Amino acid sequence: MRQFYVDTWQKATRNGELDAMEERVAKVIDMHPEYHAMLNNAKHLGNDYLPEMGETNPFLHMGMHLGLQEQVALDHPAGIQAIYSQLGQRLRDVHATEHAMMECLGETLWQSQQHGGLPDESAYLACLNRLIDSKEM
């Protein structure tokens, strides 16, 4: 999968023809200039990214963007499209909107891992709705 990100970015920067999935990935990569140098150097493909060392896995991060975008496109869980739209109107920035929502997605996935079950969609939606209600954003 990491190689797919590298190959897609190389195609995109060389104005190669991209299929639909590659276009989606290239747009996410484009939103993250901090990852461009890493993607241009294949030696980073095997890197470990340790959260306990304050590191963020760029491939996981970009994958979460893609996963969230897919949820919004499918409106699954039901209501996520409306939340995305409302939060987007408020923040007026796609990247900031997705990052805010990814906090809830990450928490939901972490909780499901801790409990050994499926992600709790109602808790996820509740977290997302709190973003809408928050005065801090």
Rosetta blueprint (number, residue, H / E / L):
1 M L
2 R H
3 Q H
4 F H
5 Y H
6 V H
7 D H
8 T H
9 W H
10 Q H
11 K H
12 A H
13 T H
14 R L
15 N L
16 G L
17 E L
18 L L
19 D L
20 A H
21 M H
22 E H
23 E H
24 R H
25 V H
26 A H
27 K H
28 V H
29 I H
30 D H
31 M L
32 H L
33 P H
34 E H
35 Y H
36 H H
37 A H
38 M H
39 L H
40 N L
41 N L
42 A H
43 K H
44 H H
45 L H
46 G H
47 N L
48 D L
49 Y L
50 L L
51 P H
52 E H
53 M H
54 G L
55 E L
56 T L
57 N L
58 P H
59 F H
60 L H
61 H H
62 M H
63 G H
64 M H
65 H H
66 L H
67 G H
68 L H
69 Q H
70 E H
71 Q H
72 V H
73 A H
74 L H
75 D L
76 H L
77 P L
78 A L
79 G L
80 I H
81 Q H
82 A H
83 I H
84 Y H
85 S H
86 Q H
87 L H
88 G H
89 Q H
90 R H
91 L H
92 R L
93 D L
94 V H
95 H H
96 A H
97 T H
98 E H
99 H H
100 A H
101 M H
102 M H
103 E H
104 C H
105 L H
106 G H
107 E H
108 T H
109 L H
110 W H
111 Q H
112 S H
113 Q H
114 Q H
115 H H
116 G L
117 G L
118 L L
119 P L
120 D L
121 E H
122 S H
123 A H
124 Y H
125 L H
126 A H
127 C H
128 L H
129 N H
130 R H
131 L H
132 I H
133 D H
134 S L
135 K L
136 E L
137 M L
